Amino acid sequence: MIKVAILNDYQNVAQEFVDLKKLSGKYEIKIFSEPFLNEDDAIEQLSDFEALLIMRERTPITKNLIESLKKLKFIITSGMRNKAIDLETAKKNKIIVSGTEINVNPTAELTWALILGLARNIKPEIDNMFQGYWQTTIGIELKGKILGLIGLGRVGSQVAKIAKVFGMQVMAWSENLNLDKCKELDVLPSSKDDLLQNSDFLSIHVQGGERYKELINLKEFDKMKKTAFIINTSRGHIINEDDLIIALSTNVIAGAGLDVYEKEPLQENNKLRFLPNALLLPHIGYVTAENYSIFYSQMIENLEACVNGKPIRIINNE
């Protein structure tokens, strides 16, 4: 019987989307709901498994982990991109890596939850309501404000369209900015410095990887308006977290809305948790019932296809 590990089921919901009874005759499935303590812990607990079903960018599937799991044959991830998987090592060890479709609109929607939450002080007002207070802050309007986008791809484009509905001006920059897309969406192409200096809200929508690692650090924060907010629903390492903590705690910028972090889950003692101008969410950008339904159903389809020797949705092809 093939041993299958379902990782990263933080909400304990995998069984709502996977019919384990239907699969029990063919697969021995174990669900892991807690993050591993470290890589050694992951190696020890996963040593007997032939297939890993994982949520994108939660557990690092490193060279060392892959080479240590001698029985591993298949890695199946949610989404068709997962920077946490060492694809080269997987291919070298003849491990098939496949992915699933993903709806990107939930991340764009969550971006606006963060923007609105910052603009109208939603978190402190909610906290104050539970403590018996009434109207303790003054918010700002979005109309007429400048939204700066780092990245104008699938998510960034959706965010830009919604900004126009709110009556905002939109600027964008990235290393490979599509000028035709800017024209189509009525977005002003910009240099990085102009984007930093002029944005009232700066929202990040580029992929991870070395190209954008620590793209935003203290030097960039110093160029921003003191009244500006930064939003990150993309990848945690794009912002230097230590520099962000300094910028927030010394009011270099007004606030931050974050759904991603350098290390996840965010440690209990991380200083971000204690900053009043940080609006934090636990990486739920893609976490919706609709997406989970796609993820788990297609993961099982991929697994069946791999076992039958006809893999589908392969990521680490030549």
N, C-alpha and C positions, 0 to 999 in steps of 0.2 A: 504494500500500500504506500502511495506517495505521501510524504510528510510535507505539509504546507503551513507556513507561518504567515498569519495576517498581523502586520505590525501597525503601531501608531493609532490604534482605535481608542483615542483619548476619551471619546464620549460614550464608549461602550454601546455602539449602535450597529456594528458590523453585522450582527445576527438579524437585524431588521431588514438588511439588504441582501444577505446571503442565506440561502436555504441549506443549512448545514446537514439536515437530515437527508436531503436529496443527494448530497455529495458524499455522505458517510461511507458508502460502499466502496468508493474509489480512492478517497483521500482521507488522510488523518490530519485534521485541521486544528491548529492551536492559535488562539487570539491573544495578542499582547496589547494590553490597554495602557500600560505605563511605559514611559521612556526608559531606555537602558541606562544604568548608572554611568557606564563608560564603554569604550570599545571592547575591552576585555570581557565585560559582562555580556555584551551582545554576542561575541564569539562563542562564549560558553553556552549561552542559552539557545543559540541557533545552529549549533554544530551538526545536528542530525537532520536538518531540513534540506529538502531538494528544491523547494520553491518559496520565494519571499514575495508576498503581496504588500506593497508599501504605499504610504501616502507621500506625495512629492515633498522632498526637502525637509523631512522630519528626522529620519535616521540617516546619518552619513554612511553610504555604502562605499567604503574606502578600498584602496588597493589591499591593505593589510587584512581587512575583514573578508574581502572576496577570496583572497588566497588562503585564508585560514579555514574557510567553510568548504571542506573537501567534497562534500556531497551536493553542493549547490549546482543546480542546472538552469533555473529560471528566476529572473527578477522581473516582476510586473509592477509597474508604478502607475499611479494616477497621473493623467496628463501625458503629453508626448515630449515634455522636457523635464529633466530632473538633474540639476547641477550637482546634487549630492551623490550621484552615482558615478563611479570611475568606469566609464564606458570602455575605455581602452583596455583596462585590466580584465573587465568582464569578457570582452571579445577574445583577448589573449587566452583566457581560460575556458573558451568555448561555452560561455554562459549566455543564453539568449535574454536580451532585455527588451521588453515590450511595454507599451503604454496604452492610454485610453484617450478618448475625446474629453473635452472640458468646456464648460460654459465660462466665458470670461466676464460676462456682464455682472456676476455677483461682486467681483473685485471693484469694478467701476462704481457700483451702487454703494459699497462699503466706503469707498473713498469719499463719497459725498456725505455719508453719515459722519465721518471724521471732520470734514470741512465745516459742516453745519454745527457739529458739536462744539468745535472750537470757536466759531463765530458767535454763537449764542450762549456760550458758557454752560452747556448742558450738564456736564458732570458736576460742577460745584452747585448748580441750582438744584439738581436732583438730590445731592447729598444734603443740602441745606433744608430741602422740603422734609426729608426724613428726620431732621433734627428740630423741626418746628419753626424754621425761619421762613421769610417771605421776601422775594425780590431783593437779592443781595448783590447782583452784578448788572452791568450794562453791556449788551452785546453790540455787534456791528452788522451792517447790512452787506450783502454780497453784490448788489447792483452797483455797477461802476467800478468795482474792484478789479485788480489784475490777477488772473490765475496764470502762473508759470508752470509749464509742463516739461519735465525732463523725460522725453520719450513721447512719441505720437504714434505708437503702434495700435494694436487692437484695443487695449484697455485705455490708453491715453486718448485715443480718438473718441471713445464713448464719453470720457470725462469732459472733453472739450465741448461736445455737443450739448451736454447738460449745462455747462457753464454759460453757454449762449442763451439758454432759456432763462437763466437767472439774471441776464443782462450784464454779464461780466465780459471784460476784455481778456483775450487769451493769447499768450505768447508760448513758444515752444523752442526747445533746443535738444539736440542729441548729436552724437558723432556721425550719424547717418540719417539726418533728418530728411524726410521726403517733402520737397517743396510743393509738389503737386497736391499732396495730402493737406498741406497747410492752406493752399489756395482753396481747395474744396471745402474745408471746414472754417474758412475765414479766421485762420490762426496766423499770427505774426511770427515769422521765423526770426530767431534771435541768436545773439552770441550768448555764451554761458554767463559772462559777466553782466551783460544787460539783463538777462533773466533774473539773476540773483539780486541785482540792485533795484529792480522795478516791481518784482512780484509781491503782492499782498499775501497770497497763498502759493506755496511752491510744492508741487506734487510730483512724486517720482514714479515713473512707469517704464523703466528699462529692465532688461534681463540682467541676471546676475553674471558672475564670471569676473575674471581679472580686469577686464576693460574698465569697469565702473566701480571697482573696489575702492572704498573710502573716497569716492568722488566728492562727497561733502564733508569737509572738516572745518576746523576753527577759522581758517583763512576764508572759506566760503561764507560761514556764518557772519563774519565781520563785515562782509559786503552787503548783507541783507538789511532790510529795514528793521528797526527795533520793534515795529508793530507787526512784523510778518510772522506767518505760521508755516511750518514745514510738515508735509504729510508723506508717509511712506507706507505703501501697501505692496511694494515690490519685493525687495530683498534687503535683509537687515544690514549686511556689510557694505552697502552703498554709502551709508552714513557712518562716520567714525563715532561710535557710541560714547566714548569718553569725552570727545569734543562736544557732542550734543548735550551731554549732562552739564558741562561747563556753560555752554551757551544758554541753556534754560535756567540754570540756577543763578546766573549773573545777569539775566534779562537782556542778553545780546539780541535774542529774538523773543517774540511774545509767547510762542508755544509750539507744541508738536503733537501731531496725531499719528500714532504708530500701530501697525498691525504685524510688523516683522522686526526681528532682532538679530544681533550678531550670533547669539547662542540661544537656542530654543529647546525646551520651554524657558522663558525668562526666569532667572534665579530669584528666589524669594527676597534676597537682600540687595537686588540690583537697585541702584540709586534712582533710576527712572521711576520706580514704583512710588517714590515718596515726593515727587515734584508736583506741585499743584497745577503747573501749566503743561503737564504731559497727559494727554488723553490716550490711554493704552487699551488695546484689544489683543486677545491671545491667538493671533494668526488665523483669523476666521474668514479671510477674503474669499476663498473658494468653498467654504464650508456651508453648503446648503443641501437640503433634501434632494433637490434636482440633480446637483452635481454628484452627490454620493450614490444616487441611483445609477447614474452613468458609470461612475468609477467601479463600483463593485460588480455590476452586471458584466461590464466589459473585461474586468480582471478575470472573472471566471471563464468568460469566452476565450480569452487569451490563454489561460491555463490549459483548458481543454484542447485548444489548437496546438499548443506546444507539446502536450503529452501525446497527441495523435500525429506528431511529426510534421505538422503543417502550420507553423507559427504565423500569427498575424500581428499587425501594428508594431512591427519590429523597429526599435530605436537604434540599435547598434549594428546596423547593416554596413557593408562596405559602401 
